[in-house]
Amino acid sequence: MKSERFSFTGHDGSTLAARLDLPEGKVCATALFAHCFTCSKDIPAARRIASRLAAQGIAVLRFDFTGLGHSEGEFANTNFTTNVADLLLAASALEQKLMAPQLLIGHSLGGAAMLKAAGDIPSARAVATIGAPFDPAHVTDNFGARVEDIRQKGKAQVHLAGRDFTICSQFLDDLEAQKMGPAIHAMKKALLVLHAPRDTVVGIDNAAEIFAAAMHPKSFVTLDDADHLITAEADAEYVADTIATWAGRYLDLIEEDFPQHAPDGVVRVSEADASGFLQDVNIAGRHHMLADEPQEMGGTDLGPNPYQFLAAGLGACTAMTIRIYARFKKLPLEHVSVEITHDKRHGEEIDPAKGSDKIDVFRRDIRLVGDLSDEERQKLLRIADRCPVHKTLHNASVIETVLRPEEG
């Protein structure tokens, strides 16, 4: 995923900081992401969702609301209505930069703001919310006893997410004035509601009210044990993958327009998260998977490591080669399974002529099920060595490396 800084003018003339996450190739559609209350565009869940959508050819604009993150302006002067206004301006800026957004995604209060704004973004076809409140005034639950101070004094300092924010009475008044039901009912967009039953910030009943207010098509996906901020990598990946898969049904995505999807014969690997080792793997534009390292190696263990991919290739090729031969010879082979383990050993442990340098050793345990004679089993075992991947690993290979110019 490529990412570039982007900015546009907010509702009060302030410059709002944004990030535009782009596919490796052609942009086939665009999405707009709204973050949660007092958060920023750079929360891990937002980055992961943007990465997954970019892998599908969808560019994502995520930005900091006025007075938050790297955006200019005074947070104390903002409210729910100004957030909606910033969203509409973001959609317009995205249209001028690339194309109007077809997909809208909002997290928590950003989800409620996106539901409110959706009806005024005609290009949008689908809306996804994550832990969104049906009643935006729910955020006042975070203010505790300070609500009374805000009412009496007109404003007060509230400590949220490790920072102090000035909350004014106009903010409370604006929240209480919001009527979300009619806006959700009238937005005429496909809706995906994602919510965790154990969300202690925004209760699951909010998801039920949003879902009930919306017209079809609508879908609900439970996030099980995820927390409100989707802080766990596995939960963020699940949310990202779910939104990306669901959105494809409603957006104008044409498979032939996906040059970022690897063509036949090409495996394309790109970083999903530069802070770790997670990789997006796209194979021939038809298959997608993740590669990673285990946690003890600094990864997040969301996918096989590179050697496990290599072992999987050897195991799959071995089983296929055996099956092809058994089918051709009409042998009574009912099932074949292959277990691969990988290790590094000193060459002299295997062959004194190989010296003391460490070499890769793949152990291949093959299980053959069926009414086979000992001779047939031995023949199938020898056939395993004719597996093309076996030959590639066993023989010397040539790897040609070319540095491609940076795009853009």
C-alpha positions as CSV (number, residue, x, y, z in Angstrom):
1,M,0.0,0.0,0.0
2,K,1.2,3.4,-0.9
3,S,0.3,6.3,1.3
4,E,0.6,10.1,0.8
5,R,-0.2,13.1,2.9
6,F,-3.2,15.1,1.9
7,S,-5.0,18.1,3.2
8,F,-8.2,20.0,2.6
9,T,-10.2,22.9,4.2
10,G,-12.6,22.1,7.0
11,H,-15.9,23.7,8.0
12,D,-14.3,26.7,9.7
13,G,-11.5,27.3,7.2
14,S,-8.9,25.3,9.1
15,T,-6.6,23.0,7.3
16,L,-7.4,19.4,8.0
17,A,-4.7,16.8,7.9
18,A,-5.4,13.6,6.0
19,R,-3.8,10.5,4.6
20,L,-4.6,9.0,1.2
21,D,-3.9,5.3,1.1
22,L,-3.5,4.1,-2.5
23,P,-3.5,0.7,-4.3
24,E,-0.3,-0.4,-6.0
25,G,-1.9,0.2,-9.4
26,K,-5.1,1.8,-10.7
27,V,-7.6,3.3,-8.3
28,C,-10.9,1.5,-9.0
29,A,-12.9,3.1,-6.3
30,T,-12.5,5.3,-3.2
31,A,-13.6,5.2,0.4
32,L,-13.8,7.7,3.2
33,F,-13.0,6.8,6.8
34,A,-14.1,8.7,9.9
35,H,-12.3,8.0,13.2
36,C,-13.8,7.8,16.7
37,F,-14.3,10.6,19.2
38,T,-11.0,12.3,20.2
39,C,-9.0,9.6,18.2
40,S,-7.1,10.3,15.0
41,K,-6.8,9.0,11.5
42,D,-3.8,6.9,12.5
43,I,-5.4,4.4,14.9
44,P,-4.3,0.8,14.1
45,A,-7.8,-0.3,13.0
46,A,-8.0,2.6,10.4
47,R,-4.5,1.7,9.0
48,R,-5.4,-2.0,8.7
49,I,-8.8,-1.3,7.0
50,A,-7.1,1.1,4.6
51,S,-4.5,-1.5,3.7
52,R,-7.0,-4.2,3.0
53,L,-9.1,-2.0,0.9
54,A,-6.1,-0.8,-1.0
55,A,-5.3,-4.4,-1.9
56,Q,-8.7,-4.5,-3.5
57,G,-8.1,-1.4,-5.6
58,I,-9.9,1.0,-3.3
59,A,-8.1,4.2,-2.2
60,V,-9.0,5.4,1.3
61,L,-9.0,8.9,2.6
62,R,-8.8,9.1,6.4
63,F,-8.4,12.4,8.1
64,D,-8.3,14.2,11.5
65,F,-11.4,16.1,12.4
66,T,-11.0,19.8,13.3
67,G,-8.8,20.3,16.3
68,L,-7.7,16.7,16.5
69,G,-4.5,14.9,15.5
70,H,-2.6,17.0,13.0
71,S,-5.5,19.1,11.9
72,E,-5.8,22.8,12.7
73,G,-8.7,24.5,14.5
74,E,-10.1,24.5,18.0
75,F,-11.7,21.3,19.2
76,A,-13.7,23.2,21.8
77,N,-15.6,24.9,19.0
78,T,-16.6,21.7,17.3
79,N,-19.5,19.4,17.7
80,F,-21.3,16.5,16.0
81,T,-22.8,18.8,13.3
82,T,-19.3,20.3,12.5
83,N,-18.0,16.7,12.2
84,V,-20.7,15.9,9.7
85,A,-19.7,19.1,7.8
86,D,-16.1,18.1,7.8
87,L,-17.1,14.7,6.4
88,L,-19.0,16.3,3.5
89,L,-16.0,18.5,2.7
90,A,-13.7,15.5,2.9
91,A,-15.9,13.7,0.3
92,S,-15.8,16.7,-1.9
93,A,-12.0,16.9,-1.6
94,L,-11.7,13.2,-2.4
95,E,-13.8,13.7,-5.5
96,Q,-11.6,16.5,-6.7
97,K,-8.4,14.6,-6.0
98,L,-9.4,11.1,-7.4
99,M,-13.1,10.3,-7.5
100,A,-16.2,10.6,-5.4
101,P,-16.3,8.0,-2.5
102,Q,-18.5,4.9,-3.1
103,L,-17.8,3.4,0.3
104,L,-18.1,5.2,3.7
105,I,-16.7,3.8,6.9
106,G,-17.1,5.2,10.4
107,H,-15.8,4.1,13.8
108,S,-17.7,4.9,17.0
109,L,-18.9,8.5,17.0
110,G,-17.3,8.8,13.5
111,G,-19.7,6.0,12.5
112,A,-22.7,8.0,13.7
113,A,-21.5,11.1,11.9
114,M,-21.0,9.0,8.7
115,L,-24.6,7.7,9.0
116,K,-25.8,11.3,9.3
117,A,-23.7,12.4,6.3
118,A,-24.3,9.5,4.0
119,G,-27.6,10.8,2.6
120,D,-25.8,13.9,1.4
121,I,-23.0,12.0,-0.4
122,P,-24.8,10.8,-3.6
123,S,-21.8,8.8,-4.9
124,A,-21.8,6.5,-1.8
125,R,-23.3,3.1,-2.3
126,A,-22.3,1.4,0.9
127,V,-21.8,2.4,4.6
128,A,-20.0,0.4,7.2
129,T,-20.0,1.3,10.9
130,I,-17.8,-0.1,13.7
131,G,-19.0,0.2,17.3
132,A,-21.2,3.2,16.4
133,P,-23.8,4.7,18.7
134,F,-27.4,5.1,17.7
135,D,-27.6,8.1,20.0
136,P,-24.5,10.4,19.6
137,A,-25.2,11.8,23.1
138,H,-23.8,8.5,24.4
139,V,-20.3,10.2,24.5
140,T,-21.4,12.3,27.5
141,D,-21.1,9.1,29.5
142,N,-17.4,9.6,29.3
143,F,-17.6,13.0,30.9
144,G,-18.9,11.7,34.3
145,A,-19.5,14.5,36.8
146,R,-18.0,17.1,34.5
147,V,-21.3,17.3,32.6
148,E,-22.8,19.4,35.4
149,D,-19.8,21.6,35.4
150,I,-20.1,22.1,31.6
151,R,-23.8,23.0,32.0
152,Q,-23.2,25.4,34.9
153,K,-20.0,27.1,33.6
154,G,-20.5,26.8,29.9
155,K,-17.4,24.7,29.5
156,A,-15.0,22.4,31.4
157,Q,-11.9,20.3,31.0
158,V,-12.5,16.6,30.5
159,H,-9.7,14.0,30.6
160,L,-10.2,11.5,27.8
161,A,-7.7,9.0,26.3
162,G,-4.8,10.4,28.3
163,R,-5.5,14.1,27.2
164,D,-7.5,17.0,28.4
165,F,-10.2,18.4,26.1
166,T,-12.3,21.5,26.5
167,I,-16.0,20.6,26.2
168,C,-18.5,23.4,25.8
169,S,-22.2,23.4,26.5
170,Q,-22.9,23.9,22.8
171,F,-21.3,20.5,22.2
172,L,-23.8,18.9,24.6
173,D,-26.8,20.8,23.1
174,D,-25.8,19.7,19.6
175,L,-25.6,16.0,20.6
176,E,-29.0,16.1,22.3
177,A,-30.5,17.6,19.2
178,Q,-29.5,14.7,16.9
179,K,-32.2,12.4,15.6
180,M,-30.4,9.5,13.9
181,G,-33.4,7.2,13.1
182,P,-34.8,9.3,10.2
183,A,-31.4,9.8,8.7
184,I,-30.5,6.1,8.8
185,H,-33.9,5.1,7.4
186,A,-33.6,7.6,4.5
187,M,-30.0,7.2,3.5
188,K,-30.7,4.5,0.9
189,K,-27.3,2.9,1.0
190,A,-26.2,-0.7,1.7
191,L,-25.3,-0.9,5.4
192,L,-22.9,-3.1,7.3
193,V,-23.0,-2.9,11.1
194,L,-20.0,-4.3,13.0
195,H,-20.2,-4.3,16.8
196,A,-18.7,-6.3,19.7
197,P,-21.1,-7.7,22.2
198,R,-18.7,-6.9,25.0
199,D,-18.1,-3.3,23.9
200,T,-18.1,-1.4,27.2
201,V,-18.0,2.0,25.6
202,V,-20.9,1.7,23.2
203,G,-23.3,-1.0,24.1
204,I,-24.4,-3.7,21.6
205,D,-28.0,-2.3,21.9
206,N,-26.9,0.6,19.7
207,A,-26.1,-1.8,16.9
208,A,-29.6,-3.3,17.2
209,E,-31.2,0.2,16.9
210,I,-29.1,1.2,13.9
211,F,-29.9,-2.1,12.2
212,A,-33.6,-1.7,12.9
213,A,-33.8,1.8,11.6
214,A,-32.0,1.0,8.3
215,M,-33.7,-0.2,5.1
216,H,-32.4,-3.3,3.2
217,P,-29.8,-4.3,2.1
218,K,-28.3,-4.4,5.6
219,S,-26.0,-6.8,7.4
220,F,-24.7,-7.3,10.9
221,V,-21.4,-8.9,11.9
222,T,-20.5,-9.6,15.6
223,L,-16.9,-8.8,16.6
224,D,-17.0,-11.3,19.5
225,D,-14.3,-10.4,22.1
226,A,-13.0,-7.2,20.4
227,D,-12.7,-4.0,22.4
228,H,-14.2,-0.7,21.3
229,L,-11.0,0.5,19.7
230,I,-10.3,-2.8,17.9
231,T,-6.8,-2.7,19.4
232,A,-6.0,-6.4,18.8
233,E,-4.2,-7.0,15.5
234,A,-6.4,-10.1,14.8
235,D,-9.6,-8.2,15.4
236,A,-8.5,-5.3,13.2
237,E,-7.6,-7.8,10.4
238,Y,-11.0,-9.5,10.7
239,V,-12.8,-6.1,10.5
240,A,-10.7,-5.1,7.5
241,D,-11.2,-8.3,5.7
242,T,-15.0,-8.3,6.4
243,I,-15.5,-4.8,5.1
244,A,-13.4,-5.4,2.0
245,T,-15.2,-8.6,1.1
246,W,-18.7,-7.1,1.8
247,A,-18.0,-3.9,0.0
248,G,-17.1,-5.6,-3.3
249,R,-20.8,-6.6,-3.7
250,Y,-21.9,-3.0,-3.9
251,L,-19.1,-1.1,-5.5
252,D,-18.4,-0.7,-9.3
253,L,-15.3,-2.8,-9.2
254,I,-14.3,-4.5,-12.5
255,E,-11.8,-7.3,-12.2
256,E,-10.0,-6.3,-15.4
257,D,-9.4,-2.8,-13.9
258,F,-7.2,-4.3,-11.2
259,P,-3.6,-3.9,-12.4
260,Q,-2.5,-3.9,-8.7
261,H,-3.8,-7.5,-8.7
262,A,-1.0,-9.7,-9.8
263,P,-1.5,-11.2,-13.4
264,D,-1.2,-14.9,-14.1
265,G,2.2,-16.2,-13.2
266,V,2.9,-13.4,-10.7
267,V,2.9,-13.4,-6.9
268,R,2.8,-9.9,-5.6
269,V,3.8,-9.2,-2.0
270,S,3.4,-5.8,-0.4
271,E,3.8,-4.5,3.2
272,A,0.5,-4.4,5.1
273,D,2.1,-2.7,8.2
274,A,5.5,-1.1,8.0
275,S,5.8,-1.2,11.8
276,G,5.9,-5.0,11.8
277,F,6.3,-7.8,9.3
278,L,2.7,-8.4,8.1
279,Q,2.5,-8.7,4.3
280,D,-0.3,-8.8,1.8
281,V,0.1,-11.6,-0.7
282,N,-1.8,-11.4,-4.0
283,I,-1.6,-14.3,-6.4
284,A,-2.7,-13.9,-10.0
285,G,-5.5,-11.5,-8.9
286,R,-7.6,-14.4,-7.6
287,H,-6.1,-15.4,-4.3
288,H,-5.2,-13.3,-1.3
289,M,-3.5,-14.3,2.0
290,L,-1.2,-12.9,4.7
291,A,2.4,-13.6,5.5
292,D,3.8,-12.7,8.9
293,E,6.3,-13.7,11.6
294,P,5.5,-15.2,15.0
295,Q,5.3,-12.8,18.0
296,E,8.7,-13.9,19.4
297,M,10.2,-12.7,16.1
298,G,8.5,-9.3,16.3
299,G,5.5,-10.2,14.2
300,T,1.8,-10.6,14.9
301,D,1.4,-14.2,13.8
302,L,-1.5,-13.3,11.5
303,G,-0.2,-15.5,8.7
304,P,2.4,-18.2,7.9
305,N,6.0,-17.1,7.8
306,P,8.0,-17.3,4.5
307,Y,9.5,-20.7,5.2
308,Q,6.0,-22.1,6.1
309,F,4.8,-20.9,2.7
310,L,7.7,-22.6,1.1
311,A,7.0,-25.8,3.0
312,A,3.3,-25.6,2.0
313,G,4.3,-25.4,-1.6
314,L,6.5,-28.5,-1.3
315,G,3.7,-30.4,0.5
316,A,1.0,-29.4,-1.9
317,C,3.1,-30.2,-4.9
318,T,4.1,-33.6,-3.5
319,A,0.5,-34.6,-2.8
320,M,-0.7,-33.4,-6.3
321,T,2.2,-35.3,-8.0
322,I,1.3,-38.5,-6.2
323,R,-2.4,-38.1,-7.0
324,I,-1.7,-37.5,-10.7
325,Y,0.4,-40.7,-10.9
326,A,-2.0,-42.8,-8.9
327,R,-4.9,-41.6,-11.1
328,F,-3.0,-42.3,-14.3
329,K,-2.0,-45.8,-13.1
330,K,-5.4,-46.5,-11.6
331,L,-3.9,-47.3,-8.2
332,P,-6.4,-47.7,-5.3
333,L,-5.1,-44.6,-3.5
334,E,-7.9,-43.2,-1.3
335,H,-6.1,-40.4,0.4
336,V,-2.6,-38.8,0.6
337,S,-1.3,-36.4,3.2
338,V,2.1,-34.8,3.5
339,E,3.7,-33.2,6.6
340,I,6.6,-30.9,6.1
341,T,9.1,-29.7,8.7
342,H,12.0,-27.3,8.1
343,D,15.3,-27.1,9.8
344,K,18.9,-26.0,9.3
345,R,21.7,-28.4,9.8
346,H,25.4,-28.5,9.3
347,G,26.1,-30.0,5.9
348,E,28.5,-32.5,7.2
349,E,25.7,-34.1,9.3
350,I,24.1,-35.1,6.0
351,D,27.1,-35.6,3.7
352,P,30.7,-35.1,4.7
353,A,31.4,-33.6,1.3
354,K,29.0,-30.7,2.0
355,G,31.2,-29.1,4.6
356,S,30.3,-27.4,7.9
357,D,28.1,-24.6,6.4
358,K,24.4,-24.9,7.5
359,I,22.0,-26.0,4.8
360,D,18.2,-26.1,4.7
361,V,16.6,-29.5,5.3
362,F,13.0,-30.2,4.6
363,R,11.6,-33.4,6.1
364,R,8.7,-34.8,4.2
365,D,6.4,-37.4,5.9
366,I,4.0,-38.9,3.4
367,R,0.9,-40.9,4.4
368,L,-0.8,-43.0,1.8
369,V,-4.3,-44.5,2.5
370,G,-5.7,-47.3,0.4
371,D,-5.4,-51.0,-0.5
372,L,-1.9,-50.5,-1.9
373,S,0.8,-53.2,-2.2
374,D,4.3,-52.5,-0.7
375,E,5.6,-52.2,-4.3
376,E,2.9,-49.6,-5.1
377,R,3.7,-47.6,-2.0
378,Q,7.4,-47.5,-2.8
379,K,6.7,-46.5,-6.3
380,L,4.5,-43.6,-5.1
381,L,7.2,-42.6,-2.7
382,R,9.7,-42.4,-5.5
383,I,7.3,-40.4,-7.6
384,A,7.2,-37.8,-4.8
385,D,10.7,-36.8,-5.8
386,R,9.5,-35.9,-9.3
387,C,7.4,-33.1,-7.8
388,P,8.4,-29.9,-9.6
389,V,8.8,-27.9,-6.3
390,H,11.0,-30.8,-4.9
391,K,13.2,-30.5,-8.0
392,T,13.3,-26.7,-7.6
393,L,14.4,-26.9,-4.0
394,H,16.8,-29.8,-4.7
395,N,18.5,-28.2,-7.7
396,A,20.3,-24.9,-7.9
397,S,18.1,-22.0,-8.7
398,V,18.7,-18.6,-10.2
399,I,17.1,-15.5,-8.7
400,E,17.1,-12.4,-10.8
401,T,16.4,-9.2,-9.0
402,V,15.4,-5.9,-10.7
403,L,14.8,-2.5,-9.0
404,R,11.7,-1.0,-10.3
405,P,11.3,2.8,-10.4
406,E,9.1,4.4,-7.7
407,E,5.6,5.2,-9.0
408,G,4.1,8.6,-8.7
